[in-house]
């Protein structure tokens, strides 16, 4: 149970045994557009208890308008195209899919970025830390986050908040400084609980060639059949890439799953209809080059054939940030449900993926890290990505 300690018109202080509990209460009290002003560790438990566990105290304000907007649909080649087929494909993919049913907010689904907070919290949120007062430990952490490629504006905010809320003595404690930074980095990420994913029946995986869509499909199929006992069907629409069908067939045979190969949107609709007894239908979509209009047209046509669908973007952690941004601009009109990140074990820098999740506001659904295709699937946890930024390695 979270206790509200102090309330102002726009600012509230929440005390909880842990960060997810605090964020969940902030969601209920202030809404999804709440701004996290500060986080600090405090004793938890009743006053008469001799032994107390550490809890958290979070200062939040709301509502606040996010500084980062979802990229406009006219930023990518998919929207700039004059090709009528492209426009029709995107429109069909966007309009034929009904609005998703409201889902319970994730405990971590809290917006914490606001450039110009208004109201009584403005002075607190905008207070600047004088140069040279961060201390050597916080300075090193700031440099580490910058080297990771994290957006400078976000690095500035989390380091200033840490310097404001820790005493001079606390700033000499590396573990405490890193804990404070990690809590703030976790808070800006949205995640989709696996329970929400399991409510989907038709799941389409989209991404660029080589992003890991087929192996992600295999990992999802293995998890849903072996751990969750669901009847899964696999549909392969990725028929252009060399070896794609053979790879899909090998995985499907290993998992003893039905596999259907389709070449047109019409065949895709028929294949999904034929799998009416399946609890989950996984569709491995064609790899799409976001800079090629024809590829985007084809992807849009396939997605339009399935009005009742969830669409997840499979993005590799090894991709450059500019390429991820271009792909987001091209895929955004397809009303993405969430983000799945692959190849987290193949890089030592994670700012590109973190910036993508932060800027796009897409919930993180699953991570993959490791060579074992059929069992290296992790439900996304914000602390894993935040810790990777500070440590320079992803820990499963």
N, C-alpha and C positions, 0 to 999 in steps of 0.2 A: 504494500500500500504506500503510495507516494503522498507526502504531506507538503502542502503549499505553505511556505513560510512567510512570504511577503507579497503583497499585491499592489500594483499601481495601475494606472490607466492602461499602459502598454507593456509593463514589465512585470514578470512574476519570477519568483525563485522557487525551484522544486528540489526537494531532497528525496533520494531514493536509494535502495540498496545496491543498484547497479544502473549502468547507462541505458540499456534497452528499456528498463522499467520507467526511467525518467522520461525518455523520448516518447514512449507510448502515452504517458500522462500529459506531456506537452501537446501531443497530437490532439488529444481529447479536449484539452482546455483552450488551446490557442489556434488549432487548425493546422493543416499541412503547410501553411506558409509561414510558420513560426521561425524566428531568428534566434539561434543560439549565440548568446553574448559571451558567456564564459562557462567553464567547467572546472570544478576543483574537487579533490578528495577530502571527505569529512568522516568522522566517526558515525557509525550507524547503530541503531538499537535503542532500547529504552534507557532513560537516564540512570536507573538503579542497577543496570547490568554492569557487572565488573568487567567482563570481557566483551569488547565491542568489535564488530567487523567494520572494515572500511566501506563507506558508501560514497555517493556522489552528490554534489550540490550544483545544479544547473540554473543559470540565469538566462531567461528567454523572453523575447518580446514578440508580439504579433498583433495584427497581421502585418507582413512586410512584403513588398513586391520584389520577386526575385530579380537579381541583376542580369542573369543569364537567360535569355529567351531561347525557346526551341528554334533551331535554324529554320529560316523561312524556306518555303517550298521552292522559291525561285532562285535559290543559290546554287543548285547543281544542274548538271546537264539534263537530268530527267525533267526539270521544269523549264529550262531555257529552250528546249528543243522545239523546233517548228514542225517537226514530223507529226502529222495528224495521228498516225498510229500510236506514237508514243503518248500523246496527250490522252487519247482514248483509253489506252491500256492503264495508265495511271488513274484516270478518272474512274474506270470500272473497278479497279482493285480497291480504290478508296471508298467508292459509294456503295458497292454491293455488300460490303462487310458491315453488319449491324454494330452499333456502339457496344463495347464490351460491358458486361454486367458489372455493377459496382463491387469492388473487392474490399475486404477489410484492410485497413492500412497496416503496412509493415511497421513493426516497432522502430525501425530505423528510418522510416519515411518522413523525414523532417527537412524542410528547406531552411538552410541556415545562411544563405548568401544574400546580402542586401547592400548596395553601394551607398545609399543615402537614407539611413533609418530616420523615421520621423517620430515626433512625439517626445515624451519624457526620456526615452532611452537614447536619444540622439547623442547627447554629450558622452554617455557611457560607451556607446558602441564606436564613436568616432575618436575617442581619446587617443592621441598619438603617444607612442613611447619614445622618449628622447634618444637620439642616436648614441650608440655606445653603451646603452644600459641593458642590453639583452643578456650579457654575460657570455663567457666562452662556450659553455655547453649549448645554450640556445642558439648562439651564432653558428656553431658547427652543424646543428640540426637544420637551421635555416639554409645553410649552404648545401647540405645533403638533399633537401627537398628541391632546391633550385636545380641541382645537378640531375635529379630524377626527371626534370622536365615539367614539374608541377607549375601551374599558372602563377606568375609572380603576385597577382592580386590576392590569390588564396594563401600563398606562403606568407605574405605580409599580414593578412588578417589573423592567421592562427598563431604566428610568432608574437604579434603584438598582444593578442588576448592572453597568451601564456605569460608574457612578461608582466602584464597588468595584474594577473590573478595569483602569481606566486611571489612569495617573499624573496628577499635577497638570499637568504639561507637556502630556501627551496630551489632556487635557480642554480645552486651548486650541486644538486642531487640529480645525476643524469637519469636515473630510472624514473623519477617523478616528472622531470621535464618531458621525457619521451612519452610517458603515460598521458600527460595532459595534451600533448600534440596529437597523439593517436586518437584520443577520445573526440577531439574536434574534427579530425579527418574522417573518422567513421560516421559522424553525424550528418555529413552532407550527402551521403550515398543512399540511394533507394535500393531496396532488395525485394525480391518476390519469394515468399516462403514456398517450399516444395509442395505444401498442401494446396496452394493456389494453382501451381502448375498441374497438379494431378486432377484438377477440375476440368482441364481442357481435354477435348476429345480429338480434334484435328489440329495438329501442330505442324506448321511449315517452318523449315529452317532455311534461311537465305544468307548469302554472303558472297564474297569474292572467291575466285578460283584459288584453291590451296589454303583456304581459311580453316579447314578442318570440319566442314559440314558433315561429311560422311562418317568420320570417326565419332563426331558428336552424336549423330543419329544412333550409331551402334552403342555408345555408352548410355544414352538415354533408354534405348530398348533394353539393354541388359539390366539397368537399375530398375526399370518399371516392371520387368518380368520376374527377375530373381528376388528383388527385395520387396516389391509391392504387390506381386501376384496378379498383375494386370495382363489382359490379353492384348498384345501389341501387333499391329500390322505395319509393314514397311513398304512405302511407295517411293521408287527411285525415278525422279524426273531429270536427274543429272546425266543426260545421255550423250553429251558432247565431249566431256573430258575423257581423255584416253584412260582406259582401265577403270572408269567409275563404276560401270555395271558389274564387272568382275569383282571389284572390291566390295560392293554392296551385297552381291550374292554370297561371297565368302563369309561375311559377317552374319547375314541372315541365316545361312545354313548352320553356322556354329551355334547360333541362338535358337535354332529351330523355329524361325519365324516365317510367315508367308511373305514373299516379296513379289511386288508387281512393278513392272517397268513400263513407263508411259512416255509418249513422245509429243503429245499435243495436249492443250488444255482440256479438250473434250474427253480424251482418254483419261486424264487425271480425275475429272468429275465422275466418270463411270467407275473408275477403280475405287474411289472413296465410297461411292454408293454400294459397291459390291462387298465392302468390308463393314457391313452394318452391325456385325456381331462383335467387332473389336472394341475394347475399352479405350484404346488409344491408337490413332493412325498418325504415324510419323512420315512426313513428306520431305525428302531431300531434294530441294529445288535446284535448278540449273545454276552453276556458278555464274556470277554476273560481274562484268566489268562496268563500273559506274560511269566510265567515260565513253562507253559505246552505247549510242542510242538504241540500236537494235537489241542489245542484250537487256536493257532496261524495259524495252517494249515486250520482249519475250517473257521476262519475269512478271511484269504486270499482268499479262494475259493469263499466265498460270495461276497467279493469286486470285484474279477475278473469277476463276472457275470454282473457287471455294469460298462462298460468302460466309459460312460458319467456320471460322478458323482463328487460330492464334498464330502470330507471325513473330518469330524470334530471329534476331540478327546474330550470327556467329562471327565474332571478330577476333583475329589473332593478336595476342599481346605483342608480337614482334613487328606489327605494322607501324609505319611512320604516322605521326599525329596528323599531318596534312592529308595523307591518304584516308585515314579514318574519318576526317572531317568531310572530305569529298564524298565518301561512301554514305555517310549519314545524310548529307544533303540529297543524294539520289534516292535513298531508301525511305526517307521521312514521309513522303506521300503515301506509302503503303501501310501506314498506321501500325507501327511496330508495337508489339506487346512487351518485349523485354530484350535483354542482352545476355548472350552467353560468350564467355571469353575463353579462348583456347591458347595453348602453348605458353602458359605462364612460367613453365620451368625452363624455357628457352631464351630468356632475357634477364638482364639485371636492372633494367629501367622500366618503371611502371607508370610514370607520369602521363604518358600518352593514353593509356587505358583509363586511368583515374580521371583525367580531364574529359574524356569522352562520356563516361558515366555521369560526371558532375554536370557537364554542359547540356547533354541530351535529355537528362531527367529520366532516362530509361532504367527501369528496375533491373538489377543484376539477378540472373536466375541460377546459372551454373558456371563453375570454373573447371578447367581441365589442366592437369599438370602431371607429366610422367608418361612413360612409353607404353604402359600396359593399357591397351585400348579399351578392354572390357570392364575395367574396374577403377580407372582413374577419373572419376567424376565426383565433383564436390558441390553440394548446394552452396550458393554464393553467401559468404559472410563478409560484411564490410571490414571487420577487424583484420582479415587476412590481407586485403588490398592496402589498407592503411599501414599495417606493419611492414609490408613489402616495400613501401616508399621509404620507410625509415631504416630498414635493414639491408635493402638492396638485394633481397632474395625472397622468393615466394615459398612459404611453408604451408604444406597441406595440412 
